[in-house]
Amino acid sequence: MLGIDWLKELGPVTTDYTEFVMRFHHSGHDISLKADVASGPEPTSATQLKRLLKTGSTSTFYQLHVLQPAHLDPPFSPHPIPSVDFLLQKYDHLFQPPSQLPPPRQVVHRITLKPSTAPISVRPYRYPHFQKNEIEKQVSELHSAGLIRPSSSPYSSPVLLVKKKDGT
C-alpha cells in the first residue's frame, strides 16, 4: 500500500495478519480484502535493489539472515563427492588456521632482484575513514595473536605509528 490516508475514509478496519485479510464496512456492505501474495518475504534481486536506491524509494536497507542454532549443526559435514571428502579428511591438517608466524614450510621463497634495484615507492591504498577503527582493531588482534608482524621489507608501504594523547 502506498500510504494509509485513504483508509481513514473507511472507518474502523480489522486486519488479520495470519490470513492477510482486511475487513471493513463501506456503503452498507461488509468488504473483505484478501492478499494474493506468498505469506513470506521474497528476496530482492540486485537489479531491484539498485533501482530502489537510485530512485530514492528507500531510506534504509536491512539484510536479514536466518541463523540455525549452533547445537543443531553437525560437527563435521561430509562433502557430497566421496573422493573430495576423502582428500579433505586426509589433509585436514593443511586447512587449520595457523597458530604461529610464519607457518612452517619446507622451502623459504625469496625474490632476488638486481643489485642496483631501488625500492619501489608506492603510496598505500586509501580506505574510507569510517572503516579506520575496525581496520586498526583487526590488525591489533592479528598482531596480538602472533599471526602478523610488522614488515621489514624496503618494498612495503611505510607505516607511521602515532602516539595518542592517552599514551597508546
C-alpha positions in Angstrom: 0.0 0.0 0.0 1.3 3.4 -0.8 0.3 5.4 2.2 -2.7 4.9 4.5 -4.6 8.2 4.3 -7.3 6.6 2.1 -8.1 4.1 5.0 -9.4 7.0 7.1 -12.4 7.2 4.8 -13.3 3.5 5.6 -13.7 4.0 9.3 -12.9 1.0 11.6 -10.8 -1.6 9.8 -10.0 -5.1 11.1 -6.7 -6.6 9.9 -5.9 -10.3 10.3 -2.2 -10.8 9.5 -2.3 -14.6 9.9 -4.7 -14.8 6.9 -3.7 -11.5 5.3 -7.3 -10.2 5.3 -8.7 -6.7 5.9 -12.3 -6.3 6.8 -14.3 -3.1 6.9 -17.8 -1.7 6.3 -18.4 0.5 3.3 -21.6 1.8 1.6 -23.7 -0.7 3.6 -21.6 -3.7 2.6 -19.1 -5.8 4.5 -15.9 -5.8 2.5 -13.1 -8.3 2.8 -9.8 -7.8 1.0 -7.5 -10.8 0.9 -3.9 -10.7 -0.2 -2.9 -12.9 -3.1 0.8 -12.9 -2.3 3.0 -15.5 -0.7 3.0 -15.5 3.1 6.7 -14.9 3.5 9.2 -12.3 2.4 10.7 -12.7 -1.1 14.3 -12.0 -1.9 15.1 -8.8 -3.8 17.3 -9.0 -6.9 20.4 -6.9 -7.2 18.6 -5.0 -10.1 15.5 -4.3 -8.0 17.7 -3.1 -5.1 19.8 -0.9 -7.3 16.6 0.8 -8.8 15.2 1.4 -5.3 18.4 3.0 -4.1 18.8 5.0 -7.3 15.3 6.4 -7.3 15.4 7.2 -3.6 12.5 4.9 -2.9 14.1 3.6 0.3 15.8 5.4 3.1 17.2 2.3 4.9 18.2 -1.2 3.7 18.3 -4.2 6.0 19.5 -7.6 5.2 18.1 -10.4 7.3 19.6 -13.8 7.7 18.0 -16.8 9.4 20.6 -18.5 11.7 20.3 -22.0 12.9 21.3 -22.7 16.5 24.9 -23.9 16.8 23.9 -27.0 18.7 22.0 -28.3 15.7 24.9 -28.1 13.3 26.8 -31.4 12.9 30.5 -31.2 14.0 31.6 -32.4 10.6 29.7 -32.0 7.3 30.9 -34.5 4.7 31.5 -33.3 1.2 28.9 -34.8 -1.3 31.6 -36.1 -3.6 33.3 -39.0 -1.8 36.7 -38.5 -3.4 36.8 -34.9 -2.3 35.6 -35.8 1.2 38.5 -38.4 1.4 41.0 -35.7 0.4 39.6 -33.2 2.9 39.8 -35.7 5.7 43.3 -36.9 4.7 44.8 -33.4 4.5 42.7 -31.8 7.3 45.9 -30.5 9.0 46.5 -28.2 6.0 43.2 -26.4 6.4 43.7 -25.5 10.1 44.3 -21.8 10.8 48.0 -21.1 11.5 49.0 -20.9 15.2 52.4 -19.2 14.6 54.0 -16.8 12.2 55.1 -17.8 9.7 53.6 -21.3 9.3 56.4 -23.9 9.0 57.5 -24.5 5.4 60.0 -26.8 3.8 61.2 -24.1 1.4 61.8 -20.4 2.0 61.0 -18.4 -1.1 62.7 -15.2 -1.9 62.7 -12.9 -4.9 66.2 -11.9 -5.8 66.5 -8.5 -7.6 69.4 -7.0 -9.5 71.9 -5.4 -7.0 71.2 -1.8 -8.3 67.4 -2.0 -8.0 66.0 0.6 -5.7 62.9 0.0 -3.6 59.7 1.0 -5.4 57.8 3.8 -3.7 54.1 3.1 -3.8 51.5 5.0 -1.8 49.2 2.9 0.5 45.8 2.4 -0.9 43.0 4.6 0.6 40.1 3.4 2.6 37.0 5.2 3.9 37.5 7.0 7.2 34.6 5.2 8.8 36.5 1.9 8.4 39.6 3.1 10.2 38.7 1.9 13.8 37.6 -1.5 12.6 40.8 -2.0 10.5 43.0 -0.9 13.4 41.1 -3.3 15.7 41.5 -6.3 13.4 45.2 -5.6 12.8 45.8 -5.2 16.5 44.1 -8.6 17.2 46.0 -10.4 14.5 49.3 -8.9 15.8 48.5 -9.8 19.4 47.7 -13.4 18.3 51.1 -13.6 16.5 49.6 -14.1 13.1 51.0 -11.0 11.6 54.2 -8.9 12.2 55.4 -5.5 11.2 57.1 -5.6 7.8 60.8 -5.1 7.5 60.8 -5.1 3.7 62.1 -2.0 2.0 59.4 -2.6 -0.7 56.4 -2.4 1.7 54.4 0.7 2.4 55.8 2.7 5.3 53.8 2.6 8.5 53.8 5.6 10.8 52.9 4.8 14.4 51.3 7.8 16.1 51.0 8.1 19.9 47.6 9.3 21.0 47.1 11.7 23.9 46.3 8.9 26.3 49.8 7.3 25.6 48.6 4.4 23.4 
